[in-house]
Amino acid sequence: MKLPIIQKRKYYYLFSGTLLLISVISLIAWGLKPGLDFTGGSMLQVKFNTAIVAVPTAPEASKSLASLDLGEIQAQPVGVDGMIMRFKTVDEPTHQKVLAQLETTYKNAVSEQTFESVGPVIGQETKDKAWQAIFLASLAIVAYIAFAFRKVSRPVTSWKYGVAAIVALIHDLVIVTGLFSILGHFAGIEVDSLFITALLTILGFSVHDTIVVFDRTRENLSKRYTGDFEVVVNDSVNQTMARSINTSVTTLLVLTAMYLFGGSSTTNFALALIAGIIFGTYSSIFIASTLIVDWYKLGLKK
């Protein structure tokens, strides 16, 4: 049974347009909530012995360190007995004073789990390199697809496949980034270097899935091109859809396990990948190929 995917493309455009609009509005209104990798500062994660002392609330934990001149202190509970506290960049003596203050306040029932200190210069460098990596990877993808499809330039030139893949990729990245903008505003979720790693991973996965669909289109065009380009593309999408969905589902099972049972340091990373793979699979099936068909029809009108 062949689904009329290409023929129903206006509904996919409407759905994607709505998600993109929400994402862009969220990014303009709230932006992303940057973590230590971008802003610089220190992060201390501690664990409380609940048999000795009750776990404090976030305001109580922040207040307990107010006398140490740490700037704005942001505290966030982790699990049932943990707390993450963020404050300005401190040296090792101040780090030890923080631990001593917590032990005094909470009756030596506090144990340090992790401590990180990142300077703002490193944070800005991380941000700049991340955008450079995404930009250079996008250019390389267009060039590679144009080269790989150079023998199938009829009825759509090969470089247009690359551009369509990048548009689908931007679609995925904007929606995932918008999702984290909303989560940052309402749930306090921050983005860090792992989020950038997730975006680059999504970039590779989305393009990989799109190339599989385009490659089947290329094979069908070389075998039986009859002039009805829309039918050939729709057949190609139907032929590869089961493979794309099966690949994504097996990957999502692993990521869901990582999200549910992994440590707090990888939770947001797994969440970003889950969202990226869902939307990457969707765009590969319903967006990239439909863009090629509309581009082809636009050329006929001209």
C-alpha positions in Angstrom: 0.0 0.0 0.0 1.4 3.3 -1.1 0.7 6.4 1.0 0.1 9.7 -0.8 2.9 11.4 1.2 4.0 13.9 -1.4 0.4 14.7 -2.4 -0.5 15.6 1.2 2.5 17.9 1.7 0.5 21.0 2.5 -0.5 19.4 5.8 3.1 18.7 6.7 4.1 22.3 5.8 1.4 23.6 8.1 2.5 21.4 11.0 6.1 22.2 10.5 5.4 25.9 10.0 3.5 26.0 13.3 6.3 24.3 15.2 8.9 26.6 13.6 6.8 29.7 14.4 6.5 28.6 18.1 10.2 27.9 18.2 11.3 31.2 16.7 9.0 33.2 19.0 10.3 31.3 22.0 13.9 31.9 21.0 13.3 35.6 20.4 11.3 36.1 23.7 13.3 33.9 26.0 16.4 32.6 24.2 18.3 29.7 25.6 19.3 29.4 29.3 23.1 29.1 29.1 25.0 26.7 31.4 28.5 27.1 32.8 30.1 26.2 29.5 28.8 29.5 28.0 28.5 31.9 30.9 31.5 30.7 33.0 31.2 30.0 36.7 31.3 27.1 39.2 29.0 24.1 39.6 28.9 22.1 42.8 26.8 18.9 43.1 26.4 17.5 46.6 24.5 14.6 48.2 22.8 14.8 51.6 22.7 11.9 54.1 18.9 11.9 54.6 19.3 9.7 57.7 21.0 12.6 59.5 19.5 15.7 57.9 16.5 16.7 55.8 17.3 17.8 52.2 17.0 21.6 52.1 15.0 23.5 49.6 16.7 25.4 46.8 16.3 28.8 48.6 17.6 27.3 51.9 20.7 25.9 50.2 21.4 29.2 48.5 20.9 31.1 51.7 23.4 28.9 53.6 26.2 30.1 51.3 25.2 33.8 51.2 28.0 34.9 53.5 30.8 33.7 51.2 30.4 36.4 48.5 29.7 33.9 45.7 27.5 36.3 43.6 24.1 35.0 42.5 23.7 31.4 43.7 21.4 29.1 41.8 20.4 25.9 43.5 18.5 23.0 41.9 17.4 19.7 43.6 18.6 16.5 41.9 16.8 13.3 42.7 15.6 12.8 46.3 18.9 13.6 48.1 21.0 15.8 45.8 21.5 19.4 45.0 23.3 21.3 42.3 24.5 24.8 43.1 25.9 27.3 40.6 27.8 30.5 41.4 30.6 32.6 40.1 34.0 31.2 39.3 36.0 30.5 42.5 39.5 29.2 43.3 40.3 26.1 45.2 40.5 27.7 48.7 37.0 29.2 48.2 35.8 25.8 46.9 36.9 24.3 50.2 35.3 27.1 52.2 32.0 26.3 50.4 32.3 22.7 51.4 33.1 23.6 55.0 30.2 25.9 55.2 27.8 23.2 53.9 29.2 20.7 56.4 28.8 23.1 59.3 25.3 24.0 58.3 24.1 20.5 57.6 25.9 18.6 60.4 28.6 16.9 58.3 25.8 15.1 56.3 27.0 16.5 53.0 29.3 14.7 50.5 30.6 16.3 47.3 29.7 14.5 44.0 31.2 16.8 41.3 32.8 20.3 41.1 33.4 22.2 37.9 34.8 25.6 37.3 34.7 27.2 33.8 36.0 30.6 32.9 33.9 32.9 30.6 36.6 32.9 27.9 36.2 29.1 27.6 32.5 29.5 27.4 32.6 32.0 24.6 35.1 29.9 22.7 32.9 26.9 23.0 29.9 28.9 21.6 31.9 30.2 18.7 33.4 26.9 17.7 30.0 25.2 17.9 28.4 27.6 15.4 31.5 27.3 13.2 31.2 23.5 13.2 27.5 23.6 12.3 28.1 26.0 9.5 31.1 24.2 8.0 29.3 20.8 8.3 26.3 22.3 6.4 28.6 23.5 3.6 30.3 20.1 3.4 26.9 18.3 3.2 25.7 20.4 0.3 29.0 19.9 -1.6 29.0 16.1 -0.9 25.3 15.6 -2.0 25.9 17.7 -5.1 28.9 15.5 -6.0 27.1 12.2 -5.2 24.1 13.1 -7.2 26.0 14.6 -10.1 25.0 11.8 -12.6 21.2 12.4 -11.8 20.7 16.0 -12.8 17.3 15.4 -14.5 14.8 16.8 -13.8 16.3 18.5 -10.7 19.9 19.6 -10.6 22.1 17.7 -8.1 22.9 20.6 -5.7 19.2 21.2 -5.0 19.1 17.9 -3.2 21.8 19.2 -0.9 20.0 22.5 -0.3 16.8 20.6 0.5 18.7 18.4 3.0 20.0 21.5 4.7 16.6 23.1 4.9 15.3 19.9 6.5 18.3 20.0 8.9 17.7 23.6 9.8 14.0 22.6 10.4 15.1 20.0 12.9 17.7 22.1 14.7 15.4 25.1 15.1 12.6 23.0 16.6 14.9 21.2 19.0 16.5 24.5 20.0 13.1 26.1 20.4 12.0 23.2 22.6 15.0 23.8 24.9 14.2 27.5 25.0 10.7 26.7 26.3 12.1 24.1 28.8 14.7 26.6 29.9 12.0 29.3 30.6 9.5 27.0 32.3 11.7 24.2 33.8 15.0 25.9 34.2 16.8 23.5 31.9 20.2 24.9 30.8 22.2 24.2 27.6 25.9 23.3 27.8 28.5 21.8 25.6 26.7 18.5 25.6 23.7 20.2 24.0 26.0 21.4 21.2 27.2 17.8 20.9 23.6 16.7 20.6 22.9 19.2 17.9 25.9 18.0 15.9 24.7 14.4 16.4 21.2 15.4 15.2 22.8 17.1 12.2 24.5 13.8 11.2 21.5 11.6 11.8 19.0 13.9 10.0 21.2 14.2 6.9 21.9 10.5 6.9 18.2 9.6 6.9 17.5 12.2 4.2 20.3 10.9 2.0 18.8 7.4 2.2 15.5 8.7 0.9 17.2 10.8 -1.8 19.4 7.9 -2.8 16.4 5.7 -3.5 14.9 8.6 -5.6 18.2 8.7 -7.5 18.0 4.9 -8.2 14.4 5.1 -9.3 15.1 8.1 -11.6 18.0 6.3 -13.3 15.9 3.2 -13.8 12.5 4.4 -14.9 12.2 8.2 -15.2 8.9 8.8 -17.1 8.5 12.5 -16.5 6.2 12.2 -13.5 8.7 13.3 -11.0 6.2 13.5 -8.1 5.2 9.9 -8.5 8.8 8.7 -8.5 9.6 10.7 -5.4 6.5 9.5 -3.6 7.4 5.8 -4.5 10.9 6.4 -3.2 9.6 7.8 0.1 7.3 4.9 0.6 10.0 2.4 -0.2 12.4 3.8 2.5 9.9 4.8 5.1 9.8 1.5 7.0 13.6 1.4 7.1 13.8 5.0 8.5 11.2 4.4 11.1 12.7 1.1 12.3 16.2 2.6 12.6 14.8 5.6 14.6 12.7 3.4 16.9 15.7 1.2 17.8 17.8 4.3 18.5 15.0 5.9 20.6 14.8 2.8 22.8 18.4 3.2 23.8 18.1 6.9 24.3 14.9 6.5 26.4 16.8 4.1 28.6 19.6 6.6 28.9 17.1 9.4 29.8 15.3 7.4 32.4 18.2 5.6 34.0 21.3 7.6 33.2 22.9 10.2 35.4 21.7 13.7 35.7 24.7 14.9 33.6 23.4 13.1 30.5 19.6 13.6 31.0 19.4 16.8 28.9 21.7 15.3 26.3 19.5 12.3 25.9 16.4 14.5 25.7 17.8 16.6 23.0 18.8 13.5 21.0 15.3 12.0 21.4 13.6 15.2 20.1 16.2 15.5 17.3 15.8 11.9 16.1 12.0 12.2 16.1 11.9 15.4 14.1 14.9 14.3 12.0 12.9 11.2 10.9 9.8 13.2 10.3 11.6 15.8 8.2 13.4 13.1 6.1 10.1 11.5 5.2 7.7 14.4 5.0 9.8 17.6 4.4 13.0 17.1 2.4 11.4 15.2 -0.5 8.4 17.4 -0.7 10.7 20.4 -1.0 12.4 18.8 -4.0 9.0 18.2 -5.7 7.8 21.8 -5.1 11.2 23.2 -6.3 10.8 21.1 -9.5 7.2 22.3 -10.0 8.3 25.9 -9.4 10.9 25.5 -12.2 8.2 24.2 -14.6 6.1 27.3 -13.9 9.0 29.6 -14.7 
